Amino acid sequence: MIFQRRADVVSWGRVVRVPQTVAMPRFRDEIADAMMSEMPGGLLAIGQRRSYGDSIFNTGGHLIDMRALDRFLAFDRDTGILRAEAGVTLGQIMRLAVPAGYFPAVTPGTRHVTLGGALANDVHGKNHHVAGTFGRHVTRIGLLRSDGYRELSPGDNLFAATIGGLGLTGVILWAEIQLQRIGSSDLDVEITPYDSLEAFWQLAEASTASHEHTVAWIDFAARGRKLGRGIFTRANWRATGSLQTHSEGFRRSVPFEVPFCLLSGPSMRAFNALYYRVQKGKRGPQVQPYADFFHPLDAVADWNRLYGRRGFYQYQCVVPAGSMRDAIAALVGAIVQAGQGSALAVLKTCGAIPSPGLLSFPMEGATLALDFPNRGAETLALMSRLDGIVREAGGRLYAAKDGRIPKETWAAGYPQTATFARFVDPRFASDFWRRVA
Ligand SMILES: Cc1cc2nc3c(=O)[nH]c(=O)nc-3n(C[C@H](O)[C@H](O)[C@H](O)COP(=O)(O)OP(=O)(O)OC[C@H]3O[C@@H](n4cnc5c(N)ncnc54)[C@H](O)[C@@H]3O)c2cc1C
């Protein structure tokens, strides 16, 4: 493998820009060769860089960009078991699987993620309450470590460390997953505007048994009795219909970085208020193709440039069921008071299905995710206040979105970190791990 120094490796939040040393292998045996020699600063495999913070950086070390390892290895159309190299994206899987009547059992809010990345963050989707995390549907992993190649199955300790293991247990070369059967590529979707956080909890509770997918968007322009108002969306796959794949093209793109002045509190509040009114107008039942329902942001190329040259932070936490109502009210209240609420804010309840990974993020309760344009110290101070609320509630933050939490905050949310550390390959490292371990 040929490693090159590159300045254009950025994570999705674009806050940190540090040159990285990267190689892009085309064949699996090239990676094995690199592992035979001691690599200063260690190795880390990366995928489509859809993580927001520093979990994809290994400054002073080496990155293996897995995107060219994108071959399908096997697909059983009777059982829905698919085996593919780690660089295959969920979008590619959908294009293969949808016409055959299958879909990934879990998809995050973008399909531009690799199989390896989805597995290494144990990603979750709008159906967490019925399907759990991505890792629950992984049946086998081919993992290359500095001490050799292993095939892992659910139940193995190294499997539990690799699911949600942030690339630190070795290079995932390929994975086998169980796809979900679908009768149509469309969903029956119902959009319901709601007026308060109390109304959100009622809708979420009423929808858990009847709907496979639930999620809400929060309007951070609303205050007082309307605090936490938003748009609740719930959906089920249609039982029958056509099986059409998404288009690969983007409907729009962001051609330049938006000037920072447009990202002020008043602009964001105006955007939120407008978005709320537009969505409210769409209330009621409707049919949506899967791409519109699951991945609306994928229609806009490089939407992360909307936050300007200084980039943005995403804050995603989960709080346990017992404290979620108070904690979510406190978090939303603190964000509204600070006047930093972003346009893209999502609230969702998570179910009780246990995650298979030692460091998996979801827990039974509620997760809140939102973007903050990077205003430097002001934004960091707000996020630190939010950390305190999350910690007090017994919750934790999502590594895929993080680039700044202190070691103690990480350790409080992930008590399994010491157990996980025993499975970290000694030749692997990341900026994230150096920060929290
Ligand atoms: C618009 C948008 C919406 C999102 N919505 C959600 C959501 O709903 N739910 C959710 O859970 N996440 C969500 N995410 C986060 C995203 O799903 C994860 O960050 C995902 O892991 C990114 O995959 P990737 O291929 O880009 O991996 P990268 O971001 O490149 O890497 C992610 C991690 O995987 C490791 N890794 C990658 N490939 C390998 C490999 N072959 N072997 C070993 N380790 C590897 C890396 O070291 C890193 O630690 C969203 C992100 C965006 C941009």
The ligand as a Tripos MOL2 file, in Angstrom:
@<TRIPOS>MOLECULE
LIG
   53    58     1     0     0
SMALL
NO_CHARGES

@<TRIPOS>ATOM
      1 C1        -26.6180   12.9100    7.4600 C.3       1 LIG1
      2 C2        -26.1530   11.8960    8.4580 C.ar      1 LIG1
      3 C3        -27.1100   11.1750    9.1510 C.ar      1 LIG1
      4 C4        -26.7140   10.2190   10.1020 C.ar      1 LIG1
      5 N1        -27.6870    9.5310   10.7540 N.ar      1 LIG1
      6 C5        -27.3410    8.6010   11.6640 C.ar      1 LIG1
      7 C6        -28.3440    7.8320   12.3320 C.ar      1 LIG1
      8 O1        -29.5410    8.0160   12.1210 O.2       1 LIG1
      9 N2        -27.9230    6.8750   13.2040 N.ar      1 LIG1
     10 C7        -26.5980    6.6200   13.4330 C.ar      1 LIG1
     11 O2        -26.3020    5.7190   14.2170 O.2       1 LIG1
     12 N3        -25.6330    7.3340   12.8130 N.ar      1 LIG1
     13 C8        -25.9770    8.3020   11.9430 C.ar      1 LIG1
     14 N4        -24.9960    9.0130   11.2810 N.ar      1 LIG1
     15 C9        -23.5890    8.6870   11.5500 C.3       1 LIG1
     16 C10       -23.0590    7.6140   10.5810 C.3       1 LIG1
     17 O3        -24.0350    6.6330   10.3510 O.3       1 LIG1
     18 C11       -21.8520    6.9260   11.2150 C.3       1 LIG1
     19 O4        -20.8830    7.8820   11.5560 O.3       1 LIG1
     20 C12       -21.2430    5.8460   10.3100 C.3       1 LIG1
     21 O5        -20.4110    5.0490   11.0920 O.3       1 LIG1
     22 C13       -20.4360    6.4600    9.1640 C.3       1 LIG1
     23 O6        -19.9420    5.4340    8.3170 O.3       1 LIG1
     24 P1        -18.6900    5.7200    7.3630 P.3       1 LIG1
     25 O7        -18.5920    4.6630    6.3420 O.co2     1 LIG1
     26 O8        -18.7640    7.1120    6.8820 O.co2     1 LIG1
     27 O9        -17.4960    5.5210    8.3890 O.3       1 LIG1
     28 P2        -16.4190    6.6000    8.8920 P.3       1 LIG1
     29 O10       -17.1360    7.7840    9.4140 O.co2     1 LIG1
     30 O11       -15.3860    6.8030    7.8600 O.co2     1 LIG1
     31 O12       -15.7910    5.7800   10.1110 O.3       1 LIG1
     32 C14       -16.5910    5.5150   11.2340 C.3       1 LIG1
     33 C15       -15.8750    4.5700   12.1940 C.3       1 LIG1
     34 O13       -15.7960    3.2880   11.5980 O.3       1 LIG1
     35 C16       -14.4490    2.8330   11.5620 C.3       1 LIG1
     36 N5        -14.3200    2.0470   10.3310 N.ar      1 LIG1
     37 C17       -14.7460    2.3820    9.0900 C.ar      1 LIG1
     38 N6        -14.4850    1.3720    8.2280 N.ar      1 LIG1
     39 C18       -13.8770    0.3950    8.9470 C.ar      1 LIG1
     40 C19       -13.3680   -0.9120    8.6170 C.ar      1 LIG1
     41 N7        -13.4570   -1.4220    7.3940 N.pl3     1 LIG1
     42 N8        -12.7950   -1.6320    9.6120 N.ar      1 LIG1
     43 C20       -12.7410   -1.1410   10.8780 C.ar      1 LIG1
     44 N9        -13.2150    0.0540   11.2340 N.ar      1 LIG1
     45 C21       -13.7770    0.8240   10.2850 C.ar      1 LIG1
     46 C22       -13.6040    4.1030   11.5980 C.3       1 LIG1
     47 O14       -12.3310    3.8510   12.1410 O.3       1 LIG1
     48 C23       -14.4430    4.9940   12.4990 C.3       1 LIG1
     49 O15       -14.1700    4.7120   13.8440 O.3       1 LIG1
     50 C24       -25.3390    9.9720   10.3400 C.ar      1 LIG1
     51 C25       -24.3700   10.6950    9.6380 C.ar      1 LIG1
     52 C26       -24.7730   11.6600    8.7080 C.ar      1 LIG1
     53 C27       -23.7280   12.4410    7.9570 C.3       1 LIG1
@<TRIPOS>BOND
     1     1     2 1
     2     2     3 ar
     3     2    52 ar
     4     3     4 ar
     5     4     5 ar
     6     4    50 ar
     7     5     6 ar
     8     6     7 ar
     9     6    13 1
    10     7     8 2
    11     7     9 ar
    12     9    10 ar
    13    10    11 2
    14    10    12 ar
    15    12    13 ar
    16    13    14 ar
    17    14    15 1
    18    14    50 ar
    19    15    16 1
    20    16    17 1
    21    16    18 1
    22    18    19 1
    23    18    20 1
    24    20    21 1
    25    20    22 1
    26    22    23 1
    27    23    24 1
    28    24    25 2
    29    24    26 1
    30    24    27 1
    31    27    28 1
    32    28    29 2
    33    28    30 1
    34    28    31 1
    35    31    32 1
    36    32    33 1
    37    33    34 1
    38    33    48 1
    39    34    35 1
    40    35    36 1
    41    35    46 1
    42    36    37 ar
    43    36    45 ar
    44    37    38 ar
    45    38    39 ar
    46    39    40 ar
    47    39    45 ar
    48    40    41 1
    49    40    42 ar
    50    42    43 ar
    51    43    44 ar
    52    44    45 ar
    53    46    47 1
    54    46    48 1
    55    48    49 1
    56    50    51 ar
    57    51    52 ar
    58    52    53 1
@<TRIPOS>SUBSTRUCTURE
     1 LIG1         1 GROUP 0 **** ****
